Amino acid sequence: MTAAAGIRVAEGDADLELVRAVRREVFVVEQNVPEELEYDEYDATSVHVLAVAADGTALGTGRLIHGDAALELTGGRAGRVLLGRLAVVQAARGTGLGASLVRAIEAAGIARGAVELELHAQVQALGFYERLGYAAEGPVYDDAGIPHRTMTRVL
């Protein structure tokens, strides 16, 4: 794996294409999520974070849904934002990059006035999020054929 150059907020069409490429590789190709479910109306108003290698290769991404969209998706809970679409390419897994992306998304939420973060974790990733301070709530449910559970953390 090439060394990570850093994590930044995605800006411009080139960055957003890298975000889409990571999500395509991880969710559509590896996990067989239908492409029409992977990209949605929240992409246009979300803050996307992007991790790139020193050579410009995209390594990971995630998004922050905030504002009116977050109110809609979290049941009107003021101060709560939503982390979603966290993805790290296979070559960069196990390096701590996923945790760094989560922390970058949390920082973006705090900068927008959030006091709590919600995410919808794949059940196989519950331990990862628990180690970052998230607590599961509610039952397991299906999303795109994959078992998920809602998790939250006070920021």
Order of alpha helices (4+ residues) and beta strands (2+ residues): beta-alpha-alpha-beta-beta-alpha-beta-alpha-beta-alpha-beta-beta
